[in-house]
Amino acid sequence: MNLFQSITSALDNALAKDPTAVVFGEDVAFGGVFRCTVGLRDKYGKDRVFNTPLCEQGIVGFGIGIAVTGATAIAEIQFADYIFPAFDQIVNEAAKYRYRSGDLFNCGSLTIRAPWGCVGHGALYHSQSPEAFFAHCPGIKVVIPRSPLQAKGLLLSCIEDKNPCIFFEPKILYRAAVEQVPVEPYNIPLSQAEVLQTGSDVTMVAWGTQVHVIKEVAAMAQEKLGVSCEVIDLRTILPWDTETVCKSVAKTGRLLISHEAPLTGGFASEISSTVQEECFLNLEAPIARVCGYDTPFPHIFEPFYIPDKWKCYDALRRMINY
């Protein structure tokens, strides 16, 4: 399966297993703009897979209501860029519902899916990576997969998790690579980073699409510089796996973090400051952040904006020579 098929498979499993589960959002009934919900309405009926008005605040507010009644709500925001009208519902309602009621009520069975990240031609409103906005909000979980196998296991974990989750799907990967993905349901635990490659000289951390970039950089560093890189896919942004990252940095003494979102206030800042507090005496060089620029996401200048392998390689080389 490729990534969008693995998402469909996860939703299919969730709807089959849980008779209270519903899937809704703009255009999901006919399959969605990225075809992630193809065939689900025909299989489960229009009461369980249905379109909503073009109103993100309404989609999430409706999802909170369904979740509070005890049903499983799986909402789709058509692009992560358009999640902002729902920001108040997510941050002020969903995230605080359990706390506000002293655990009498909660909307923990709410999952919000959204296509995320750059795509090659998305420009301002179809390329953003807003994970850092939500990382500042206790009470929700934020998850970003890198591949079809990961996407299905992590999405099913989000759907079953007893907290509201935001699941960002790297849309450039929807049709990119094909992997062997089990048709049966399976789970990948949240808040556990994965070490994809062990190394001794530099720790590299990313999530989503950027994981593939740093894997390529690690291979270049080994080949051209003889530098051994440890590559970590963070997977869950909130609550993130500090232990795996800090353990790795304590070993390597160097850290490079890369994401597509702008540099200032990006989630790399949070990782960087935590690692600096926990691993100060282990660090051999300043922590490097290779991120997008502090500008709106450009259209024709996207190749210059994204933190590609050459920018990451350059930062890595500077760290090694520090």
Buried (B, 14 or more C-beta within 10 A) or exposed (E): BBBBBBBBBBBBBBBEEBEBBBBBBBBBBEBBBBBBBBEBBEEBEEEBBBBBEEEBBBBBBBBBBBBBEEBBBBBBBBBBBBBBBBBEBBBEBBBBBBEBEEEEBBBBBBBBBBBBBBBEEBBEEBBBBBBBBBBEBEBBBBBBBBBBBBBBBBBBBBBBBEBBBBBBBBBBBBEBEEBEBEEEBEBBEBBEBBBBBEBEBBBBBBBBBBBBBBBBBBBBBBEEBEBBBBBBBBBBBBBBBBEBBBBBBBBBBBBBBBBBBBBEBBBBBBBBEBBBEBBEEBBBBEBBBBBBBEEEBBEEEBEEBBBBBEBBBEBBBEBBEE
